[in-house]
Amino acid sequence: MLRTTLAATLCLLATSLAVADEPTPLDAFVDGFPMALEKKTRQADYSELFSGGDVSAYFNMRASEFMPTAILPAHQPVMPLGVRPMPEIGRVKAKMMKVSELRGRLALDDFLATADSAQAFLVVHKGDIVYEKYPRMRPEDHHLWMSCAKPMASLVIDQLISEGRIDENAPITRYLKDFQGTAWDGVTTRDVMDMASGMDLEDTTESRFDPDNIARRVYEAEFGFENETRGVELLRDVLRSTPRKADPGLAFEYASGLTQVLVILAEAVEQERWPQIFDRRVWSKVGAEGALQLHLTPDGIAAAHGLVSSNLRDFARFGMLYTPSWNRIAVEKVVTDEILDRIHDEVRTHAFIMAGFDGPVFADRVGTDDFIANSRQWDLVWPDGDMMKFGLMSQGLYVSPSRDLVIVYFNVSNEDLSAHRFVRPIATSGLFD
């Protein structure tokens, strides 16, 4: 069990920039990690795990050593991706983030070669790998998706909505009986899906410093860390205790705890644990190369908001479920046209997302604000139908259904998020029109 200390008060998830020591170049860890780093990670406090340093590098690649983990095997024979190299993708340029030492515009090839935090980058077009580089990890290695995993939860909920088993406009307390009589009364599934619940569990820099804030208590409960004032709590109890801050539907307020509400909602409706639900409904249909790892809280709840691990190609396979090439990697159409239409057609407004803490942050990450809004656990949706999901420490999932395009990447950094800047330039480069 990872040991908590007083430093856990410096919980630095999503927007943390603090790194205790100068990180080791990730090249040094391609063939494995030293024993001393494993020991340091096992004794790490909360801030170290997610700060983007050496401990973060170990935890990103070895999360199953520290948390209970459900293993979803590859049920179908491997459905290999085609290979059709497009080296011109590596010449696509993007403007680097201000905090990057790599100033100005840089080509993707140059970024991957020089950014010490960049581990892997993959582009799949019409079921073919057109660009793939692993500068600082091995292709077979597992890596945390971080928050790029959130659409896994919304996909299952959307399936249940399509089946008529969940009314997205009804209060979630219709299904979560033990949430009745709490501040969750009146919050709908649609509100939770769009992170517009009005509940006081938004992930912000301030909320993660406050030991009394629900956002921090959610993360502590997931790891079994001791809260400074309440001791060790259970995740479901923490979520039930969330107070109301505002009326639902007014603004985008990013919260990993809301994804966890979707997980327990699915479990309540299906009367199964999340790993079994996701395996039966989604992963068992995919011809994956490796196992999917779902990391669990001490009491067995899947931390589906981000603690999910796979190799990079299987990460891309999940994205491909949203494209016309789904049949290149799956035996069944998991993401229906109806579900895609909900993501695209029921998207809220640009003013809605920009009214929240993270709207302007997301615009800075991708280097543009020409998106519409967030939708159903996807961080950004553009007028052309493209969808984006960010992950802590600069993981990324970009899907363009109209272009039959998927872009995925792994990094370990909270200081340089420049990898996000390449997705729209690649998608809109004209190479895939």
ROPA-414284 format. One record per residue (C-alpha): residue number from 0; residue in three letters; x, y, z. Coordinates in Angstrom, 1 decimal, decimal comma. Layout:
N
<NUM; 'ALA'; <X; Y; Z>>
...
This chain:
433
<0; 'MET'; <0,0; 0,0; 0,0>>
<1; 'LEU'; <1,3; 3,5; -0,9>>
<2; 'ARG'; <2,0; 5,4; 2,3>>
<3; 'THR'; <0,4; 8,8; 2,8>>
<4; 'THR'; <2,1; 11,7; 4,6>>
<5; 'LEU'; <1,3; 15,3; 5,4>>
<6; 'ALA'; <2,7; 16,2; 1,9>>
<7; 'ALA'; <-0,5; 14,6; 0,5>>
<8; 'THR'; <-2,1; 18,0; 1,2>>
<9; 'LEU'; <-0,2; 19,1; -1,9>>
<10; 'CYS'; <-2,3; 17,0; -4,2>>
<11; 'LEU'; <-1,3; 18,2; -7,6>>
<12; 'LEU'; <-3,5; 16,4; -10,2>>
<13; 'ALA'; <-4,4; 17,8; -13,6>>
<14; 'THR'; <-2,7; 21,2; -13,4>>
<15; 'SER'; <0,2; 20,7; -11,2>>
<16; 'LEU'; <3,6; 22,1; -12,2>>
<17; 'ALA'; <5,6; 21,2; -9,2>>
<18; 'VAL'; <8,4; 18,6; -9,5>>
<19; 'ALA'; <10,5; 18,0; -6,5>>
<20; 'ASP'; <13,7; 17,0; -8,4>>
<21; 'GLU'; <15,0; 17,3; -11,9>>
<22; 'PRO'; <13,4; 14,3; -13,7>>
<23; 'THR'; <15,6; 11,6; -15,2>>
<24; 'PRO'; <15,4; 11,6; -19,0>>
<25; 'LEU'; <12,9; 8,9; -19,9>>
<26; 'ASP'; <15,4; 7,3; -22,2>>
<27; 'ALA'; <17,0; 5,8; -19,1>>
<28; 'PHE'; <13,9; 3,8; -18,3>>
<29; 'VAL'; <13,1; 2,2; -21,7>>
<30; 'ASP'; <14,6; -1,1; -20,7>>
<31; 'GLY'; <13,3; -1,0; -17,1>>
<32; 'PHE'; <13,4; 0,9; -13,8>>
<33; 'PRO'; <16,0; 0,6; -11,0>>
<34; 'MET'; <14,9; -1,1; -7,8>>
<35; 'ALA'; <15,5; 2,1; -5,8>>
<36; 'LEU'; <12,9; 3,9; -7,9>>
<37; 'GLU'; <10,4; 1,2; -7,2>>
<38; 'LYS'; <11,0; 1,6; -3,5>>
<39; 'LYS'; <10,7; 5,3; -3,7>>
<40; 'THR'; <7,4; 5,0; -5,6>>
<41; 'ARG'; <6,0; 2,6; -3,0>>
<42; 'GLN'; <6,7; 5,2; -0,3>>
<43; 'ALA'; <5,5; 8,2; -2,4>>
<44; 'ASP'; <3,1; 10,8; -1,2>>
<45; 'TYR'; <0,2; 12,0; -3,3>>
<46; 'SER'; <2,0; 14,9; -5,0>>
<47; 'GLU'; <4,9; 12,8; -6,1>>
<48; 'LEU'; <2,7; 10,2; -7,8>>
<49; 'PHE'; <1,2; 12,8; -10,2>>
<50; 'SER'; <3,8; 15,5; -10,4>>
<51; 'GLY'; <5,5; 14,3; -13,6>>
<52; 'GLY'; <8,9; 13,2; -12,2>>
<53; 'ASP'; <10,6; 9,9; -11,9>>
<54; 'VAL'; <8,0; 8,5; -9,5>>
<55; 'SER'; <5,3; 9,4; -11,9>>
<56; 'ALA'; <7,2; 7,7; -14,7>>
<57; 'TYR'; <7,3; 4,5; -12,7>>
<58; 'PHE'; <3,6; 4,7; -11,6>>
<59; 'ASN'; <2,4; 5,4; -15,2>>
<60; 'MET'; <4,1; 2,2; -16,4>>
<61; 'ARG'; <3,6; 0,0; -13,4>>
<62; 'ALA'; <0,2; 1,0; -11,8>>
<63; 'SER'; <-0,8; -2,7; -11,4>>
<64; 'GLU'; <2,0; -3,1; -8,8>>
<65; 'PHE'; <0,4; -0,6; -6,5>>
<66; 'MET'; <-3,4; -1,0; -7,0>>
<67; 'PRO'; <-5,8; -3,9; -7,2>>
<68; 'THR'; <-6,2; -4,5; -10,9>>
<69; 'ALA'; <-8,8; -6,2; -13,0>>
<70; 'ILE'; <-7,3; -7,8; -16,1>>
<71; 'LEU'; <-9,5; -7,8; -19,3>>
<72; 'PRO'; <-7,9; -10,3; -21,7>>
<73; 'ALA'; <-8,0; -10,1; -25,4>>
<74; 'HIS'; <-11,0; -12,3; -26,2>>
<75; 'GLN'; <-10,9; -12,1; -30,0>>
<76; 'PRO'; <-7,9; -13,1; -32,2>>
<77; 'VAL'; <-5,6; -10,1; -32,7>>
<78; 'MET'; <-6,9; -7,9; -35,5>>
<79; 'PRO'; <-3,7; -6,3; -36,8>>
<80; 'LEU'; <-3,6; -2,8; -38,0>>
<81; 'GLY'; <-2,3; -2,1; -41,4>>
<82; 'VAL'; <0,9; -0,2; -42,0>>
<83; 'ARG'; <1,0; 2,7; -44,6>>
<84; 'PRO'; <3,7; 5,1; -43,5>>
<85; 'MET'; <3,1; 8,8; -44,1>>
<86; 'PRO'; <6,3; 10,5; -43,1>>
<87; 'GLU'; <4,9; 13,9; -44,0>>
<88; 'ILE'; <3,0; 13,7; -40,7>>
<89; 'GLY'; <6,3; 14,1; -38,9>>
<90; 'ARG'; <6,8; 17,4; -40,6>>
<91; 'VAL'; <3,6; 18,9; -39,3>>
<92; 'LYS'; <4,5; 21,9; -37,1>>
<93; 'ALA'; <2,8; 23,3; -34,0>>
<94; 'LYS'; <3,5; 26,2; -31,7>>
<95; 'MET'; <5,0; 25,0; -28,5>>
<96; 'MET'; <3,6; 25,8; -25,0>>
<97; 'LYS'; <5,1; 28,9; -23,3>>
<98; 'VAL'; <6,6; 26,8; -20,5>>
<99; 'SER'; <8,4; 24,6; -23,0>>
<100; 'GLU'; <12,1; 25,0; -23,5>>
<101; 'LEU'; <11,4; 24,3; -27,2>>
<102; 'ARG'; <10,2; 27,7; -28,2>>
<103; 'GLY'; <8,4; 28,7; -31,3>>
<104; 'ARG'; <7,0; 26,3; -34,0>>
<105; 'LEU'; <8,4; 22,8; -34,1>>
<106; 'ALA'; <7,8; 19,8; -36,3>>
<107; 'LEU'; <6,4; 16,6; -34,7>>
<108; 'ASP'; <9,5; 14,6; -35,6>>
<109; 'ASP'; <11,7; 17,2; -33,9>>
<110; 'PHE'; <9,4; 17,4; -30,8>>
<111; 'LEU'; <9,5; 13,7; -30,3>>
<112; 'ALA'; <13,3; 13,6; -30,7>>
<113; 'THR'; <14,1; 16,5; -28,3>>
<114; 'ALA'; <11,3; 16,5; -25,7>>
<115; 'ASP'; <12,6; 14,4; -22,8>>
<116; 'SER'; <9,1; 13,7; -21,6>>
<117; 'ALA'; <7,7; 12,3; -24,9>>
<118; 'GLN'; <7,3; 8,5; -24,9>>
<119; 'ALA'; <5,1; 7,5; -27,9>>
<120; 'PHE'; <2,9; 8,9; -30,6>>
<121; 'LEU'; <0,6; 7,0; -33,0>>
<122; 'VAL'; <-1,6; 8,1; -35,9>>
<123; 'VAL'; <-4,1; 5,6; -37,4>>
<124; 'HIS'; <-6,0; 6,4; -40,6>>
<125; 'LYS'; <-8,7; 4,1; -42,1>>
<126; 'GLY'; <-7,4; 1,3; -40,0>>
<127; 'ASP'; <-3,7; 1,7; -41,0>>
<128; 'ILE'; <-0,9; 2,9; -38,9>>
<129; 'VAL'; <0,4; 5,9; -40,8>>
<130; 'TYR'; <2,8; 7,3; -38,1>>
<131; 'GLU'; <4,2; 5,5; -35,1>>
<132; 'LYS'; <7,2; 6,4; -32,9>>
<133; 'TYR'; <8,3; 5,2; -29,5>>
<134; 'PRO'; <11,2; 7,4; -28,6>>
<135; 'ARG'; <11,1; 6,6; -24,8>>
<136; 'MET'; <9,1; 3,4; -24,3>>
<137; 'ARG'; <8,6; 0,0; -25,9>>
<138; 'PRO'; <5,6; -0,7; -28,1>>
<139; 'GLU'; <4,5; -3,6; -25,9>>
<140; 'ASP'; <4,6; -1,5; -22,6>>
<141; 'HIS'; <1,4; -0,7; -20,7>>
<142; 'HIS'; <0,9; 2,9; -19,8>>
<143; 'LEU'; <-1,9; 4,8; -17,9>>
<144; 'TRP'; <-4,4; 6,5; -20,1>>
<145; 'MET'; <-5,2; 8,9; -17,3>>
<146; 'SER'; <-8,3; 11,0; -18,0>>
<147; 'CYS'; <-8,4; 9,8; -21,6>>
<148; 'ALA'; <-10,2; 6,8; -20,1>>
<149; 'LYS'; <-13,3; 8,9; -19,2>>
<150; 'PRO'; <-15,2; 8,2; -22,5>>
<151; 'MET'; <-15,2; 4,5; -21,5>>
<152; 'ALA'; <-17,7; 5,4; -18,8>>
<153; 'SER'; <-19,9; 7,6; -21,0>>
<154; 'LEU'; <-19,9; 4,9; -23,8>>
<155; 'VAL'; <-21,4; 2,3; -21,4>>
<156; 'ILE'; <-24,0; 4,8; -20,1>>
<157; 'ASP'; <-24,9; 5,8; -23,6>>
<158; 'GLN'; <-25,5; 2,1; -24,5>>
<159; 'LEU'; <-27,8; 1,8; -21,5>>
<160; 'ILE'; <-29,6; 5,0; -22,6>>
<161; 'SER'; <-30,1; 3,5; -26,1>>
<162; 'GLU'; <-31,5; 0,4; -24,5>>
<163; 'GLY'; <-34,0; 2,4; -22,5>>
<164; 'ARG'; <-32,6; 1,3; -19,2>>
<165; 'ILE'; <-31,5; 4,9; -18,2>>
<166; 'ASP'; <-33,4; 8,1; -18,8>>
<167; 'GLU'; <-30,7; 10,7; -19,2>>
<168; 'ASN'; <-33,1; 13,5; -18,3>>
<169; 'ALA'; <-34,2; 11,8; -15,1>>
<170; 'PRO'; <-32,5; 12,4; -11,7>>
<171; 'ILE'; <-29,7; 9,9; -11,1>>
<172; 'THR'; <-31,2; 9,3; -7,7>>
<173; 'ARG'; <-33,9; 7,2; -9,6>>
<174; 'TYR'; <-31,1; 4,6; -10,0>>
<175; 'LEU'; <-28,8; 5,4; -7,0>>
<176; 'LYS'; <-31,2; 4,8; -4,2>>
<177; 'ASP'; <-28,6; 5,6; -1,4>>
<178; 'PHE'; <-28,1; 9,0; -3,0>>
<179; 'GLN'; <-31,7; 10,0; -2,5>>
<180; 'GLY'; <-32,1; 12,7; 0,1>>
<181; 'THR'; <-28,7; 14,1; -0,6>>
<182; 'ALA'; <-27,6; 17,1; -2,6>>
<183; 'TRP'; <-27,6; 14,9; -5,7>>
<184; 'ASP'; <-31,4; 15,1; -5,8>>
<185; 'GLY'; <-32,4; 16,8; -9,1>>
<186; 'VAL'; <-29,0; 16,2; -10,9>>
<187; 'THR'; <-29,6; 14,2; -14,1>>
<188; 'THR'; <-27,5; 11,7; -15,9>>
<189; 'ARG'; <-27,1; 14,2; -18,7>>
<190; 'ASP'; <-25,7; 16,8; -16,2>>
<191; 'VAL'; <-23,2; 14,2; -15,0>>
<192; 'MET'; <-22,2; 13,2; -18,5>>
<193; 'ASP'; <-21,5; 16,8; -19,5>>
<194; 'MET'; <-19,8; 17,7; -16,2>>
<195; 'ALA'; <-22,5; 20,3; -15,5>>
<196; 'SER'; <-23,8; 18,9; -12,2>>
<197; 'GLY'; <-23,5; 22,0; -10,1>>
<198; 'MET'; <-22,0; 19,8; -7,4>>
<199; 'ASP'; <-19,0; 21,0; -5,4>>
<200; 'LEU'; <-16,4; 18,6; -6,6>>
<201; 'GLU'; <-14,7; 20,4; -9,4>>
<202; 'ASP'; <-11,0; 19,7; -10,0>>
<203; 'THR'; <-9,1; 23,0; -9,6>>
<204; 'THR'; <-5,7; 23,9; -8,1>>
<205; 'GLU'; <-7,4; 25,3; -5,0>>
<206; 'SER'; <-9,7; 22,3; -4,5>>
<207; 'ARG'; <-6,7; 19,9; -4,5>>
<208; 'PHE'; <-5,0; 21,8; -1,7>>
<209; 'ASP'; <-8,1; 21,7; 0,6>>
<210; 'PRO'; <-8,3; 18,6; 2,8>>
<211; 'ASP'; <-12,0; 19,3; 3,2>>
<212; 'ASN'; <-12,8; 19,5; -0,5>>
<213; 'ILE'; <-14,6; 16,6; -2,2>>
<214; 'ALA'; <-12,2; 16,6; -5,2>>
<215; 'ARG'; <-9,2; 15,8; -3,0>>
<216; 'ARG'; <-11,1; 13,3; -0,9>>
<217; 'VAL'; <-12,2; 11,4; -4,0>>
<218; 'TYR'; <-8,6; 10,8; -5,0>>
<219; 'GLU'; <-7,6; 9,9; -1,4>>
<220; 'ALA'; <-10,4; 7,4; -1,1>>
<221; 'GLU'; <-9,4; 5,8; -4,4>>
<222; 'PHE'; <-5,9; 5,0; -3,1>>
<223; 'GLY'; <-6,8; 4,3; 0,5>>
<224; 'PHE'; <-4,9; 7,4; 1,6>>
<225; 'GLU'; <-5,8; 8,9; 4,9>>
<226; 'ASN'; <-7,6; 12,2; 4,8>>
<227; 'GLU'; <-6,1; 14,8; 7,2>>
<228; 'THR'; <-9,3; 15,3; 9,1>>
<229; 'ARG'; <-11,5; 12,3; 8,3>>
<230; 'GLY'; <-9,1; 9,3; 8,1>>
<231; 'VAL'; <-9,5; 6,7; 5,4>>
<232; 'GLU'; <-12,8; 7,0; 3,6>>
<233; 'LEU'; <-14,7; 4,9; 1,0>>
<234; 'LEU'; <-15,2; 6,5; -2,4>>
<235; 'ARG'; <-19,0; 6,0; -2,5>>
<236; 'ASP'; <-19,4; 7,7; 0,9>>
<237; 'VAL'; <-17,3; 10,6; -0,3>>
<238; 'LEU'; <-19,4; 11,0; -3,4>>
<239; 'ARG'; <-22,7; 10,8; -1,5>>
<240; 'SER'; <-21,5; 13,6; 0,8>>
<241; 'THR'; <-20,8; 16,1; -2,0>>
<242; 'PRO'; <-22,6; 19,4; -1,4>>
<243; 'ARG'; <-24,4; 21,4; -4,0>>
<244; 'LYS'; <-22,7; 24,6; -5,3>>
<245; 'ALA'; <-25,0; 25,8; -8,0>>
<246; 'ASP'; <-28,0; 24,7; -10,1>>
<247; 'PRO'; <-27,1; 22,0; -12,7>>
<248; 'GLY'; <-26,5; 22,8; -16,3>>
<249; 'LEU'; <-25,0; 26,3; -15,9>>
<250; 'ALA'; <-21,3; 25,7; -16,6>>
<251; 'PHE'; <-18,7; 23,1; -17,4>>
<252; 'GLU'; <-17,0; 22,1; -14,2>>
<253; 'TYR'; <-14,5; 19,3; -14,7>>
<254; 'ALA'; <-14,5; 16,6; -12,1>>
<255; 'SER'; <-13,2; 13,1; -12,1>>
<256; 'GLY'; <-15,6; 12,3; -9,3>>
<257; 'LEU'; <-18,5; 12,7; -11,8>>
<258; 'THR'; <-17,0; 9,9; -14,0>>
<259; 'GLN'; <-17,0; 7,7; -10,9>>
<260; 'VAL'; <-20,7; 8,5; -10,4>>
<261; 'LEU'; <-21,2; 7,1; -13,9>>
<262; 'VAL'; <-19,4; 4,0; -12,9>>
<263; 'ILE'; <-21,6; 3,3; -9,9>>
<264; 'LEU'; <-24,6; 4,2; -12,0>>
<265; 'ALA'; <-23,8; 1,5; -14,5>>
<266; 'GLU'; <-23,2; -0,9; -11,7>>
<267; 'ALA'; <-26,6; -0,1; -10,1>>
<268; 'VAL'; <-28,4; -0,6; -13,4>>
<269; 'GLU'; <-26,5; -3,7; -14,5>>
<270; 'GLN'; <-26,0; -5,2; -11,0>>
<271; 'GLU'; <-22,5; -6,1; -12,1>>
<272; 'ARG'; <-19,1; -4,7; -11,3>>
<273; 'TRP'; <-17,6; -2,2; -13,8>>
<274; 'PRO'; <-14,8; -4,4; -15,2>>
<275; 'GLN'; <-17,3; -7,2; -16,0>>
<276; 'ILE'; <-19,7; -4,6; -17,6>>
<277; 'PHE'; <-17,0; -3,0; -19,8>>
<278; 'ASP'; <-15,6; -6,3; -20,8>>
<279; 'ARG'; <-18,9; -7,8; -21,8>>
<280; 'ARG'; <-20,2; -4,7; -23,6>>
<281; 'VAL'; <-17,0; -3,3; -25,2>>
<282; 'TRP'; <-13,6; -5,0; -24,8>>
<283; 'SER'; <-14,7; -8,5; -25,5>>
<284; 'LYS'; <-15,6; -7,3; -29,0>>
<285; 'VAL'; <-12,1; -6,0; -29,7>>
<286; 'GLY'; <-9,2; -7,9; -31,3>>
<287; 'ALA'; <-6,6; -6,3; -29,0>>
<288; 'GLU'; <-2,9; -7,1; -28,9>>
<289; 'GLY'; <-2,7; -7,2; -25,1>>
<290; 'ALA'; <-4,8; -7,1; -21,9>>
<291; 'LEU'; <-6,6; -4,0; -20,7>>
<292; 'GLN'; <-5,9; -3,2; -17,0>>
<293; 'LEU'; <-8,6; -1,5; -14,9>>
<294; 'HIS'; <-7,1; -0,3; -11,6>>
<295; 'LEU'; <-9,4; -0,5; -8,6>>
<296; 'THR'; <-10,0; 1,3; -5,3>>
<297; 'PRO'; <-9,3; -0,7; -2,1>>
<298; 'ASP'; <-13,0; -1,7; -2,0>>
<299; 'GLY'; <-13,2; -2,7; -5,7>>
<300; 'ILE'; <-14,5; 0,3; -7,6>>
<301; 'ALA'; <-12,8; 0,7; -11,0>>
<302; 'ALA'; <-11,1; 4,1; -11,1>>
<303; 'ALA'; <-12,4; 4,5; -14,7>>
<304; 'HIS'; <-11,8; 8,3; -14,7>>
<305; 'GLY'; <-8,2; 7,7; -15,5>>
<306; 'LEU'; <-6,5; 4,7; -13,9>>
<307; 'VAL'; <-6,7; 2,4; -17,0>>
<308; 'SER'; <-3,6; 0,9; -18,7>>
<309; 'SER'; <-2,8; -0,6; -22,1>>
<310; 'ASN'; <-0,2; -0,5; -24,8>>
<311; 'LEU'; <-0,5; 2,4; -27,3>>
<312; 'ARG'; <-2,0; 0,4; -30,2>>
<313; 'ASP'; <-4,8; -0,9; -28,0>>
<314; 'PHE'; <-5,4; 2,6; -26,8>>
<315; 'ALA'; <-5,9; 3,6; -30,4>>
<316; 'ARG'; <-8,2; 0,6; -30,9>>
<317; 'PHE'; <-10,5; 2,1; -28,4>>
<318; 'GLY'; <-10,6; 5,4; -30,3>>
<319; 'MET'; <-11,2; 3,5; -33,6>>
<320; 'LEU'; <-14,5; 2,2; -32,2>>
<321; 'TYR'; <-15,8; 5,8; -32,9>>
<322; 'THR'; <-14,6; 5,7; -36,6>>
<323; 'PRO'; <-15,9; 4,0; -39,8>>
<324; 'SER'; <-12,9; 1,6; -39,5>>
<325; 'TRP'; <-14,4; 0,0; -36,3>>
<326; 'ASN'; <-14,7; -3,2; -38,2>>
<327; 'ARG'; <-10,9; -3,4; -38,7>>
<328; 'ILE'; <-10,5; -4,0; -35,0>>
<329; 'ALA'; <-13,8; -5,3; -33,6>>
<330; 'VAL'; <-16,4; -8,0; -34,4>>
<331; 'GLU'; <-19,4; -5,8; -33,5>>
<332; 'LYS'; <-20,2; -2,1; -33,8>>
<333; 'VAL'; <-19,9; -0,9; -30,2>>
<334; 'VAL'; <-20,3; 2,8; -30,8>>
<335; 'THR'; <-23,6; 3,2; -32,7>>
<336; 'ASP'; <-24,5; 6,1; -35,0>>
<337; 'GLU'; <-27,1; 7,0; -32,3>>
<338; 'ILE'; <-24,3; 7,4; -29,7>>
<339; 'LEU'; <-22,1; 9,4; -32,1>>
<340; 'ASP'; <-25,1; 11,7; -32,9>>
<341; 'ARG'; <-25,6; 12,4; -29,2>>
<342; 'ILE'; <-22,0; 13,4; -28,8>>
<343; 'HIS'; <-22,1; 15,7; -31,8>>
<344; 'ASP'; <-25,7; 17,0; -31,9>>
<345; 'GLU'; <-26,4; 17,4; -28,2>>
<346; 'VAL'; <-23,2; 19,3; -27,5>>
<347; 'ARG'; <-23,7; 22,5; -25,5>>
<348; 'THR'; <-22,4; 26,0; -26,3>>
<349; 'HIS'; <-19,0; 27,6; -26,5>>
<350; 'ALA'; <-20,0; 30,0; -23,8>>
<351; 'PHE'; <-21,0; 27,0; -21,6>>
<352; 'ILE'; <-17,5; 25,5; -21,6>>
<353; 'MET'; <-15,7; 28,8; -21,4>>
<354; 'ALA'; <-17,7; 29,7; -18,3>>
<355; 'GLY'; <-15,9; 27,0; -16,3>>
<356; 'PHE'; <-12,4; 26,8; -14,9>>
<357; 'ASP'; <-11,1; 24,4; -17,6>>
<358; 'GLY'; <-12,5; 25,8; -20,8>>
<359; 'PRO'; <-9,7; 28,4; -21,2>>
<360; 'VAL'; <-7,2; 25,9; -20,0>>
<361; 'PHE'; <-8,2; 23,4; -22,7>>
<362; 'ALA'; <-8,1; 26,2; -25,4>>
<363; 'ASP'; <-4,5; 26,9; -24,4>>
<364; 'ARG'; <-3,6; 23,2; -24,5>>
<365; 'VAL'; <-4,7; 22,8; -28,1>>
<366; 'GLY'; <-3,6; 26,3; -29,1>>
<367; 'THR'; <-7,1; 27,2; -30,5>>
<368; 'ASP'; <-10,6; 28,0; -29,2>>
<369; 'ASP'; <-12,4; 27,1; -32,4>>
<370; 'PHE'; <-14,1; 24,1; -30,7>>
<371; 'ILE'; <-17,8; 24,1; -29,7>>
<372; 'ALA'; <-17,8; 22,7; -26,2>>
<373; 'ASN'; <-17,3; 19,5; -24,2>>
<374; 'SER'; <-19,7; 16,6; -24,6>>
<375; 'ARG'; <-20,4; 13,4; -22,7>>
<376; 'GLN'; <-17,0; 13,1; -21,1>>
<377; 'TRP'; <-15,1; 14,3; -24,2>>
<378; 'ASP'; <-13,2; 17,5; -23,4>>
<379; 'LEU'; <-13,7; 19,1; -26,8>>
<380; 'VAL'; <-15,9; 18,7; -29,8>>
<381; 'TRP'; <-15,3; 20,7; -33,0>>
<382; 'PRO'; <-17,8; 21,8; -35,7>>
<383; 'ASP'; <-16,3; 19,1; -38,0>>
<384; 'GLY'; <-17,2; 16,4; -35,5>>
<385; 'ASP'; <-13,7; 15,8; -34,2>>
<386; 'MET'; <-13,4; 14,9; -30,5>>
<387; 'MET'; <-10,5; 15,3; -28,0>>
<388; 'LYS'; <-9,8; 13,9; -24,6>>
<389; 'PHE'; <-6,9; 15,1; -22,4>>
<390; 'GLY'; <-5,1; 13,0; -19,8>>
<391; 'LEU'; <-2,9; 14,1; -16,9>>
<392; 'MET'; <0,8; 14,4; -17,6>>
<393; 'SER'; <0,0; 15,0; -21,3>>
<394; 'GLN'; <-1,7; 11,8; -22,5>>
<395; 'GLY'; <-4,0; 12,3; -25,5>>
<396; 'LEU'; <-6,9; 10,8; -27,4>>
<397; 'TYR'; <-8,1; 12,5; -30,6>>
<398; 'VAL'; <-10,8; 11,0; -32,9>>
<399; 'SER'; <-12,0; 12,4; -36,2>>
<400; 'PRO'; <-14,9; 10,2; -37,4>>
<401; 'SER'; <-15,3; 12,1; -40,6>>
<402; 'ARG'; <-11,6; 11,6; -41,5>>
<403; 'ASP'; <-11,5; 8,1; -40,1>>
<404; 'LEU'; <-8,6; 9,2; -38,0>>
<405; 'VAL'; <-7,3; 8,5; -34,5>>
<406; 'ILE'; <-4,3; 10,1; -32,8>>
<407; 'VAL'; <-3,0; 8,8; -29,4>>
<408; 'TYR'; <0,1; 9,6; -27,4>>
<409; 'PHE'; <1,8; 9,0; -24,1>>
<410; 'ASN'; <4,0; 11,4; -22,1>>
<411; 'VAL'; <5,1; 12,0; -18,6>>
<412; 'SER'; <5,1; 15,8; -18,0>>
<413; 'ASN'; <3,0; 18,4; -16,3>>
<414; 'GLU'; <5,4; 21,2; -17,3>>
<415; 'ASP'; <5,4; 20,8; -21,1>>
<416; 'LEU'; <2,0; 19,9; -22,6>>
<417; 'SER'; <3,1; 20,7; -26,2>>
<418; 'ALA'; <2,1; 17,2; -27,5>>
<419; 'HIS'; <-1,5; 18,4; -27,4>>
<420; 'ARG'; <-0,7; 21,2; -29,9>>
<421; 'PHE'; <-0,1; 18,8; -32,8>>
<422; 'VAL'; <-3,5; 17,1; -33,0>>
<423; 'ARG'; <-5,6; 19,8; -34,7>>
<424; 'PRO'; <-2,7; 20,7; -37,1>>
<425; 'ILE'; <-2,4; 17,0; -38,1>>
<426; 'ALA'; <-6,1; 16,5; -38,5>>
<427; 'THR'; <-6,6; 19,7; -40,5>>
<428; 'SER'; <-3,4; 19,4; -42,5>>
<429; 'GLY'; <-5,3; 18,2; -45,7>>
<430; 'LEU'; <-3,4; 14,9; -45,5>>
<431; 'PHE'; <-6,6; 13,1; -44,6>>
<432; 'ASP'; <-9,3; 15,0; -46,6>>
